[in-house]
Amino acid sequence: MPEQLWLPGLEAPPIPTDGLFFAVVPDTNTAASISKLAQQLCGETRSKSKPLAANRLHVTLLHLGNFAGGLPPARVEAAMNAAASIRMAPFSVEFDRAVSFALKPRPGPLVLAGGEGVAGLQALHDALELALDNVGFGDRTASPNAPYTPHVTLAYGMPWVATRAVEAVSWNVRELVLVHSLLGRTRHVALARWRLAAE
């Protein structure tokens, strides 16, 4: 039976071309260490997947949506206003395990995760959610009630592997970044940065 995705006379929705999200990024030396670890883990699985480039490594704090034909200026402005209201001291993060987000038998992302060492990221995520609500950002693609799992994606399309401990990777988070993702083009553009400060 042929698959009919859209009713006759109705156009398919436009394909998203641009994403918007808040993130924190590791410093250059830490990113190089994470990249080296990613290469090692990819090599051990004998997967054809390639690790993410060091300059693309990050922790997503909040995904704010995917859009067709560019980013909506009003959404970008609201996100910037929300970020500017954050008052939080710099903090350290630590990731100490490699975790598969794959669902057997389908491949998926391999990520770095942590325990108590990622508590600061959870706090910053929660503060951003509240700030976005306060500026009336509106609906987001992720449910506000969905659990947040801080992680650094190492590679996509990886086979499932058991969670394993790795040598801890840590860095000091001193700023928050609003990122424009050029979907399908493996490019991230930092639109704005905010230094973390308690006052």
Buried (B, 14 or more C-beta within 10 A) or exposed (E): EEEEEEEEEEEEEEEBBBBBBBBBBBEEEBBEBBBEBBBEBBEEBEBEBEBBEBEBBBBBBBBBBBBEEEBEEEBBEBBBBBBEBBEBEEBEBBBBBBBBBBEEEEBBBBBBBBEEBBBBBBEBBEBBBEBBEEBEBEEBEBEEEEEBBBBBBBBBBBBBBEEEEBEEBBBEBBEBBBBBBEBEEEEBEEBBEBEBEEE
